[in-house]
Amino acid sequence: MREANLRLGAALAEVEGLYAALLRAGSSARRRELQAELARAAARLASVASASAPAPSLGVPRSRRARRRVLAQRGAAWIMARYGRGGR
């Protein structure tokens, strides 16, 4: 479980870093390049998050790890919807 959490944290950090770089990108060519990288990183984050996700429960996640995992999954879904597969 610890190894899965480390992979999830690394994937999330990659997405956060690329998003921060995208916000500061100057040229439109660099922005397009970063958007493509961000879409790929978000896809990796989604696959890591779905692979390490426990079976869905009926209750609200109580532990800090469970809440963070749910937030990471939501963030990955949002980024994929916004930038993935032919997005902007």
N, C-alpha and C positions, 0 to 999 in steps of 0.2 A: 504494500500500500504506500509506503514511504517513497519508493521509486516512482510510482505513478504520480504522486503529488509533486515530486521534483520535475518530472517531465511536463506536467501541467503548468507548473510555475514558470518553467523556461519558455514554453510556448506562449504563455500569456505575456511574459516580459518582452518577447520578440514582437508581438502585436502592438504592445504599448509603445515600444521604441520606434517602430515604423510609423505609427500614427503620429507620434510627436514630430518625427522627421517630416512627415507629410504636411503638418501644420506650418512648418517653417520653410518648406521648399520654395525656391525662388522661381525657377523657370517652369514653363508648362511641360516641357519634356521630362524634367526631373519629377514633377508631380505625377505624370502618367506612369513613369517607372516605379515610383513608390506605391502608387495605387495597385499596380500589378503585384508587387512584392507583398503588399498588405493583404491582398486577396488570397495569395498562396499561403501566407502565414496564418490567416484566419481559418483556412481550410484545414491546415495542420492542427491548429488549436481545437477545432471542432472534432476532428478525428481522435485526438488525444483525450479530449473531455468526454466524448461518448464511450471510448474504450475503457476509461477508468471510472465511469459513473456507476454507482450501485443501482440495484433494481429500484424503480420508482416506488416511493412510499406515499401513503395517503396524507401524512402529516407534513408540517413545516419543518425544514431542516433545523436542527437545534445546535449542532456543533459548529464551531467557527470554520472548520474544513468543509463541512457540508454546505454551509452558506456560501463560502468562497467558490466552491465548485459550481454551484447553481449560478452564481453571478458570472463566472467565467463562461459557462455554457450560453447564458443569455447574451453576453457581450460578443461571443463568437458568432452567434446566430444573427445578431444585429449587423456586424461587420460584413458577414457573407451576404446578407440581404442588400446592404448598401453598396458594397464594392465588388462583390463576386459575380462571376458569370455574366459578362457583358454589361455590368453596371457602369457608372460614370467613368 
